[in-house]
């Protein structure tokens, strides 16, 4: 993502800078349509570095943990809700009746039922869960900034970048933000810089005319002419340095070359070409945004992308079709939300296992928070950071387990509380990065990768 400050970006008010103008103009001079592009020590046991790749499902809005993965059938009626827990493939491990397909794969899944933090705001709690660091603010509708902490995928791009032509970190099918239009912090390279931003697919892959526009150079611009323009751009950057303007010249040169590599590599185009899948395979995953995003994510992992984040989408800009079920929680889960995730995720787990990839692929279900135990007057549940369920599968995570426990109303943990920093540290550990490694902000202050510790007992160490 390229961050623009100005009237058209409601999260910022500084105005577009000369630096930003030079960066945008420099990339445009290459003739490449890439407006949103690119911008250790081992722990216990054998789990360190087990994951060669990772798929993060981020369920923007906050799914109701008490109605899906941590059900309380003996709680009072105003708490327990309308759905029943059902037996799964693992004896004694129950989840919602709404997920029969996923229920057949719980032997592959480790549920963490004691995730807890103190923030009930979408924006800043999402930043916490995506980065492993608490945001300095605790509020909504202020917009992402370059002073934010970097996404886990951006850190991976810094410390373990791909050596092939595939991007290290891809995000799809859109950039998440509040209904008011403010971009959620924690989705990009943050204070590490635009060099570590994800490759963003800001289009829904279920649309009939879906095409990753960022992978198509300007019409009539062949690879030879493109490389020639790269040379001209380098001369321009050298001239800028001679004039004393060294602002991010090396970073922009790196970004520009990565952009060229992407648009000229046939294997990259092939990985993003979801149309290459058969109609039957696409229908298995569901001909809707989440299903096709999951299938595309699988293709990218197979092609060598190290981390893909699939964010929950909005069907229409400004319309809340997320998991933020303040009203009609039960009909929303039953009729709209859960049917879109149950079968695609189950198919993904099955496909990865059959292809021999599950042992070294980490799958994560994550969100900013859970929902209130008590049902409100609108048959909904509100924001609840005190208790939530995150789950992981693959990469050696012992399946068929529920780590930690909540109280009788799923209000707060009663054993093994897990912080957002612990979740992030566990992901880093599995990806082969020590959470004690340091990153430095714009003032050169050092920070660990995550404010937490890997969950070694959860990982069976």
C-alpha positions in Angstrom: 0.0 0.0 0.0 1.2 3.5 -0.7 0.1 5.9 2.0 -1.4 9.1 0.8 -2.0 11.9 3.2 -4.7 14.4 2.3 -8.3 15.3 2.0 -9.2 12.0 0.2 -7.7 10.0 3.1 -10.0 10.5 6.1 -7.4 9.0 8.4 -4.8 11.8 7.8 -4.6 15.5 7.5 -1.0 16.4 6.8 -1.4 16.9 3.0 0.6 15.1 0.3 4.3 15.5 0.8 7.0 16.2 -1.8 8.5 12.8 -0.8 5.2 11.0 -1.5 4.8 12.8 -4.9 8.4 11.8 -5.9 7.7 8.2 -4.9 4.4 8.0 -6.8 5.8 9.8 -9.8 8.9 7.6 -9.8 6.9 4.4 -9.9 4.5 5.8 -12.6 7.5 6.6 -14.8 8.1 2.8 -15.2 4.7 2.4 -16.8 3.8 -0.3 -14.3 0.2 -0.3 -12.9 1.1 -1.0 -9.3 -0.6 1.7 -7.2 -1.1 -0.5 -4.2 2.0 -2.7 -4.5 4.9 -3.3 -2.2 5.4 -0.4 -0.4 16.8 -16.0 15.9 17.0 -18.2 18.2 15.2 -21.6 18.4 12.6 -22.2 21.1 11.7 -25.4 22.9 11.1 -28.6 21.1 10.9 -29.2 17.3 8.2 -26.7 16.6 10.6 -23.8 15.9 10.6 -23.0 12.2 8.1 -25.8 11.4 6.0 -23.5 9.2 7.4 -22.8 5.7 4.3 -20.8 4.9 1.3 -19.3 6.7 -2.3 -18.4 5.8 -4.0 -16.0 8.2 -7.8 -15.8 8.2 -8.6 -12.4 9.7 -12.3 -12.2 10.5 -12.8 -8.5 10.5 -15.6 -7.4 12.8 -15.1 -10.0 15.6 -17.0 -13.3 15.4 -19.0 -14.4 18.4 -16.7 -16.9 20.1 -19.5 -18.1 22.4 -21.7 -19.0 19.4 -18.9 -20.8 17.5 -16.0 -22.3 19.4 -16.6 -21.8 23.1 -20.2 -22.6 23.6 -21.9 -22.6 27.0 -25.1 -24.7 26.8 -25.6 -24.6 30.6 -25.5 -20.8 30.8 -28.6 -18.7 31.3 -30.8 -18.3 28.2 -29.7 -14.6 27.8 -26.1 -15.9 27.5 -26.1 -19.2 25.7 -27.8 -18.1 22.5 -29.8 -20.1 19.9 -27.3 -22.7 18.7 -26.3 -26.0 20.1 -22.8 -27.5 20.4 -22.3 -30.7 18.6 -19.7 -33.5 18.7 -16.9 -33.3 16.3 -14.3 -35.8 15.0 -12.5 -35.5 18.4 -14.4 -37.0 21.3 -15.2 -34.4 23.9 -14.4 -31.4 21.7 -17.5 -29.6 20.6 -18.1 -26.6 18.4 -21.2 -25.0 16.9 -23.8 -27.0 14.9 -23.3 -24.4 12.2 -20.0 -25.8 11.2 -20.5 -29.5 10.3 -17.7 -29.5 7.6 -15.1 -27.9 10.0 -16.3 -30.3 12.7 -14.8 -33.2 10.6 -11.4 -31.6 10.8 -11.0 -30.7 14.5 -8.3 -33.4 14.8 -6.2 -31.0 12.9 -7.1 -27.8 14.9 -5.8 -26.4 18.2 -8.3 -24.0 19.7 -7.1 -21.3 22.1 -10.1 -20.4 24.2 -8.4 -17.9 26.5 -7.3 -15.0 24.3 -7.8 -11.8 26.2 -7.0 -8.1 26.1 -8.4 -4.7 27.2 -9.4 -3.0 24.0 -13.0 -3.0 22.6 -12.2 -0.8 19.6 -12.1 -2.4 16.1 -9.2 -0.3 14.9 -6.7 -0.5 17.7 -7.5 -4.0 18.8 -7.1 -5.2 15.2 -3.6 -3.6 15.3 -2.9 -5.5 18.5 -3.9 -8.8 17.0 -2.2 -8.3 13.6 1.1 -7.1 15.0 1.4 -8.4 18.6 1.8 -4.9 19.9 -0.7 -2.7 21.7 -1.4 0.6 19.8 -0.7 3.8 21.7 -4.3 4.8 21.3 -7.5 2.9 22.1 -10.1 4.3 19.8 -11.8 4.2 16.4 -11.7 6.1 13.1 -8.2 7.7 13.0 -6.6 5.9 10.1 -3.4 3.9 9.7 -0.1 5.7 10.0 3.6 5.0 9.3 4.2 5.1 13.0 2.2 1.9 13.5 3.8 -1.4 14.3 4.3 -3.7 11.3 2.1 -6.7 10.4 3.6 -10.1 11.0 3.9 -10.6 7.2 5.9 -7.4 6.9 8.3 -8.6 9.6 8.6 -11.9 7.7 9.4 -9.9 4.6 12.2 -8.1 6.5 13.9 -11.1 8.2 13.0 -14.0 5.8 12.2 -12.6 2.4 11.5 -14.8 -0.6 14.5 -15.4 -2.9 12.3 -16.4 -5.8 10.2 -13.9 -7.7 7.1 -14.4 -5.7 6.2 -11.8 -3.1 6.8 -12.8 0.5 3.5 -11.3 1.8 0.2 -11.0 0.0 -3.0 -9.5 1.4 -6.5 -10.0 -0.1 -9.3 -9.4 -1.1 -9.3 -5.8 0.2 -7.8 -3.4 2.7 -10.0 -3.5 5.8 -11.3 -0.3 7.4 -14.1 1.0 9.5 -17.6 1.7 8.0 -16.7 5.4 8.1 -13.8 4.7 5.7 -10.7 4.9 8.0 -8.0 2.3 7.2 -7.3 -0.1 10.0 -3.7 0.1 11.4 -1.5 -2.9 11.4 -1.9 -4.1 7.9 1.4 -3.0 6.4 5.1 -2.4 7.1 4.3 0.4 9.5 7.4 2.1 10.8 9.7 -0.3 9.0 8.7 1.4 5.7 6.9 0.8 2.5 9.5 -1.7 1.3 7.8 -4.2 3.6 4.2 -3.5 2.7 2.2 -6.5 1.3 1.3 -7.1 -2.3 -2.3 -6.1 -2.0 -5.1 -7.6 -4.1 -7.8 -5.1 -3.7 -10.4 -6.9 -5.9 -12.8 -9.7 -5.1 -11.7 -12.9 -6.9 -15.3 -14.1 -7.3 -16.1 -11.2 -9.7 -16.5 -12.3 -13.3 -14.0 -9.7 -14.5 -11.5 -10.4 -11.8 -7.9 -9.7 -12.8 -4.9 -8.8 -10.7 -4.4 -5.4 -12.3 -1.1 -4.9 -10.5 0.5 -7.7 -12.5 -0.2 -6.0 -15.9 2.2 -3.4 -17.3 0.9 -0.5 -19.3 -0.4 -1.7 -22.7 2.3 -1.8 -25.3 5.1 -1.9 -22.8 7.2 -5.1 -23.3 9.8 -6.4 -20.9 12.7 -4.9 -22.8 11.2 -1.4 -22.7 10.3 -1.9 -19.0 13.9 -2.8 -18.1 15.0 0.3 -20.1 12.7 2.5 -18.0 14.2 0.9 -14.9 17.6 2.0 -16.1 16.3 5.6 -16.6 14.7 5.6 -13.2 18.1 4.5 -11.7 19.8 7.4 -13.4 17.2 9.8 -12.1 17.7 8.4 -8.5 21.5 8.8 -8.9 21.0 12.4 -10.0 18.8 13.1 -7.0 21.6 11.7 -4.7 24.1 14.0 -6.4 21.8 16.9 -5.6 21.7 15.9 -1.9 18.2 14.5 -1.9 18.8 10.9 -0.7 15.2 10.4 0.7 14.4 6.7 0.4 16.2 6.4 -3.0 17.5 2.9 -2.2 14.1 1.8 -0.9 12.3 3.0 -4.0 14.9 1.4 -6.2 14.2 -1.9 -4.4 10.4 -1.5 -4.7 10.6 -0.6 -8.4 12.8 -3.6 -9.2 10.4 -5.9 -7.3 7.5 -4.5 -9.3 9.3 -5.2 -12.5 10.1 -8.8 -11.4 6.5 -9.4 -10.6 5.0 -8.2 -13.9 7.6 -10.0 -16.0 7.6 -13.4 -14.3 5.2 -15.9 -15.9 5.2 -18.1 -12.8 3.9 -15.1 -10.8 1.1 -14.4 -13.2 0.2 -18.1 -13.2 0.0 -18.3 -9.4 -2.5 -15.4 -9.3 -4.6 -16.7 -12.2 -7.5 -18.3 -10.4 -9.2 -18.8 -13.7 -6.8 -21.7 -14.2 -8.8 -23.7 -11.7 -11.5 -25.9 -13.0 -15.1 -24.9 -12.5 -15.6 -27.9 -10.2 -12.7 -26.8 -8.0 -13.9 -23.3 -7.8 -17.4 -24.4 -6.8 -16.0 -26.7 -4.1 -14.7 -23.6 -2.4 -17.8 -21.6 -3.0 -18.5 -19.0 -5.7 -18.4 -16.1 -3.3 -15.7 -13.7 -2.1 -14.4 -15.7 0.9 -14.4 -19.0 -0.9 -12.5 -17.8 -3.9 -10.1 -15.8 -1.7 -9.3 -19.0 0.2 -8.7 -20.9 -3.1 -6.5 -18.1 -4.4 -4.6 -18.1 -1.1 -4.0 -21.9 -1.5 -2.6 -21.3 -5.0 -0.3 -18.6 -3.7 1.0 -20.8 -0.9 1.7 -23.6 -3.4 3.6 -21.2 -5.6 5.9 -20.0 -2.9 4.3 -17.0 -1.2 5.3 -17.2 2.5 2.4 -15.5 4.2 -1.1 -14.7 2.9 -3.7 -12.8 4.9 -7.3 -13.2 3.8 -9.3 -10.4 5.4 -13.1 -10.7 5.8 -14.6 -8.4 3.2 -17.5 -6.0 2.8 -20.0 -6.8 0.1 -20.4 -3.0 -0.5 -18.2 -0.1 0.6 -19.6 1.6 3.7 -22.1 -1.2 4.4 -21.4 -3.4 7.4 -21.4 -7.0 6.2 -18.6 -8.0 8.6 -18.8 -10.1 11.7 -19.7 -7.1 13.8 -23.1 -8.5 14.8 -24.5 -5.9 17.2 -28.0 -6.8 15.9 -29.5 -10.0 14.6 -26.4 -11.9 15.6 -28.0 -15.3 15.3 -29.6 -14.9 11.9 -26.5 -13.2 10.6 -24.3 -16.1 11.7 -26.7 -18.8 10.5 -27.8 -17.3 7.2 -25.0 -15.2 6.0 -21.6 -15.5 7.7 -20.9 -19.1 8.8 -22.1 -20.7 5.6 -19.4 -18.8 3.7 -16.5 -20.1 5.9 -17.4 -23.6 6.9 -16.8 -25.5 3.7 -14.0 -23.5 2.2 -11.8 -23.8 5.3 -12.6 -27.5 5.6 -11.7 -28.0 2.0 -8.5 -26.1 2.5 -7.4 -28.3 5.4 -8.3 -31.4 3.4 -6.4 -30.3 0.3 -3.3 -29.3 2.1 -3.2 -32.6 3.9 -3.7 -34.5 0.6 -0.9 -32.5 -1.1 1.5 -33.1 1.8 1.6 -29.5 2.7 -0.2 -29.4 6.1 2.8 -30.4 8.1 4.7 -27.3 7.2 1.8 -24.8 6.5 0.3 -22.8 9.4 -3.4 -21.8 9.3 -4.6 -19.2 11.7 -8.1 -18.0 12.5 -7.9 -14.6 14.1 -10.0 -11.5 14.9 -9.9 -8.4 16.9 -12.1 -9.6 19.8 -15.0 -11.8 20.8 -18.6 -10.8 21.5 -20.4 -10.0 24.8 -21.7 -13.0 26.7 -25.0 -11.3 27.3 -27.3 -10.9 24.3 -28.5 -7.2 23.8 -32.0 -5.9 23.1 -31.4 -6.2 19.3 -30.7 -9.9 19.5 -27.0 -9.0 19.0 -23.7 -9.2 20.9 -21.3 -6.3 21.3 -17.5 -6.0 21.4 -15.7 -8.0 24.0 -11.9 -8.0 24.3 -11.8 -9.9 27.6 -12.3 -13.3 26.0 -12.0 -14.7 22.5 -11.0 -17.9 20.7 -8.2 -18.0 18.1 -7.3 -21.3 16.5 -4.3 -22.7 14.6 -3.8 -25.8 12.4 -0.9 -27.4 10.6 2.8 -26.8 11.0 3.0 -29.3 13.8 0.3 -27.7 16.0 -1.2 -30.6 17.9 -4.8 -30.9 16.7 -7.9 -32.0 18.7 -7.1 -29.7 21.7 -8.6 -26.8 23.5 -5.9 -24.7 25.2 -7.0 -22.5 28.1 -10.5 -22.2 29.4 -13.1 -19.4 29.9 -15.6 -19.1 32.8 -19.2 -20.4 32.7 -20.3 -17.5 30.5 -17.2 -17.2 28.3 -16.7 -13.8 29.8 -13.0 -14.2 30.8 -10.3 -16.8 31.0 -10.1 -18.9 34.1 -6.9 -20.7 33.0 -3.9 -20.0 30.8 -4.8 -16.4 29.7 -3.2 -15.6 26.3 -2.4 -12.1 25.1 -2.3 -10.8 21.5 1.5 -10.7 21.9 1.5 -14.4 22.9 -0.5 -15.3 19.7 2.0 -13.3 17.6 5.0 -14.8 19.3 3.7 -18.3 18.7 3.2 -17.5 15.0 6.8 -16.0 14.8 8.2 -19.1 16.6 6.5 -21.5 14.1 7.8 -19.4 11.2 11.4 -19.6 12.5 11.7 -16.1 13.9 12.5 -15.5 17.6 10.1 -13.0 19.1 13.1 -11.6 20.9 14.5 -10.3 17.6 14.4 -6.5 17.5 12.8 -4.1 15.0 13.5 -0.3 15.3 10.9 2.5 14.9 11.5 5.8 13.2 13.3 7.1 16.2 15.6 4.1 16.2 14.0 2.7 19.4 14.3 -1.1 19.6 11.2 -3.3 20.1 10.9 -7.1 20.2 8.9 -8.7 17.3 6.1 -9.3 19.7 5.1 -8.4 23.3 4.6 -12.0 24.4 6.0 -15.5 24.5 5.4 -18.6 22.4 2.8 -21.0 23.7 5.1 -24.0 24.1 2.6 -26.1 26.0 0.0 -25.5 23.2 2.6 -26.6 20.7 3.3 -29.8 22.7 6.8 -28.7 23.8 
